[in-house]
């Protein structure tokens, strides 16, 4: 499958935990399910013009939810935590508040 950078990075994850990770120069993204670490690294470097030290990925499994008598599940998705070297930042996150 041939994915371009903007198909791989779906959206940033802005939570309390991801905000605390930003202090350690780590940024969290929702990424395409079939993207691997190498593709995620290249996409972040291309979009945000930064150097990536490491990429950690995890598959987030669906959780059960109820709507009255109906039982369903949330969607499953893939999360990537990208570490940047000291002194580099992703400006996209800096103005965001949780």
C-alpha positions in Angstrom: 0.0 0.0 0.0 1.4 3.4 -1.0 0.6 6.0 1.6 1.7 9.6 1.5 2.7 11.5 4.7 -0.6 13.2 5.1 -2.4 9.8 5.0 -0.2 8.3 7.6 -0.6 11.1 10.3 -4.3 11.3 11.0 -4.5 13.7 14.0 -2.5 14.7 17.1 -3.7 13.3 20.4 -4.2 16.1 23.0 -4.7 14.6 26.5 -3.2 15.2 29.9 -0.9 12.3 29.5 0.3 13.4 26.0 0.8 17.0 27.4 3.1 15.7 30.1 5.0 13.7 27.5 5.5 16.9 25.5 7.7 18.1 28.4 10.0 15.2 27.6 10.0 16.2 23.9 7.6 13.3 22.9 4.5 13.9 20.7 1.5 11.6 20.3 -0.4 11.0 17.0 -3.2 8.8 15.7 -1.7 7.1 12.7 -3.0 4.9 9.9 -3.5 1.3 11.0 -1.2 -0.2 8.4 1.6 2.3 8.8 4.9 1.0 10.3 7.5 2.8 12.4 9.7 3.7 9.4 6.7 5.3 7.5 5.6 7.2 10.6 9.2 8.5 11.1 9.4 9.7 7.5 6.0 11.3 7.6 6.7 13.3 10.8 10.1 14.4 9.4 8.5 15.5 6.1 5.5 17.3 7.5 7.0 19.0 10.6 10.6 19.4 9.3 12.2 17.8 12.5 14.5 15.0 13.2 12.9 11.9 14.9 14.9 9.9 17.4 12.4 7.1 18.0 8.9 5.9 17.3 6.8 3.8 19.6 3.5 2.4 18.3 0.6 0.7 19.9 -2.8 -0.6 18.7 -5.6 0.7 20.8 -8.3 -2.0 21.1 -12.0 -1.2 21.0 -13.9 -0.8 24.3 -17.5 -1.9 24.9 -20.2 0.9 24.9 -23.9 0.8 25.5 -26.6 3.0 24.1 -29.7 1.9 26.0 -30.4 -1.7 25.0 -27.9 -1.7 22.2 -24.3 -2.9 22.8 -21.5 -1.8 20.6 -17.8 -1.0 20.6 -15.7 2.0 19.9 -13.4 1.8 16.9 -9.9 0.4 17.1 -7.0 2.7 16.1 -3.2 3.0 16.1 -1.2 5.4 18.3 2.4 6.6 17.8 4.6 8.4 20.3 7.4 10.2 18.5 10.5 11.3 20.4 12.5 14.4 19.1 16.0 15.5 20.0 16.6 18.2 22.6 15.9 21.7 21.2 13.5 20.6 18.4 9.8 21.2 18.8 6.6 20.7 16.8 5.0 24.1 16.7 1.6 22.6 15.9 1.2 21.5 19.5 2.6 24.5 21.3 -0.6 26.6 21.2 -2.9 23.7 22.1 -4.4 23.5 25.5 -6.2 20.5 27.0 
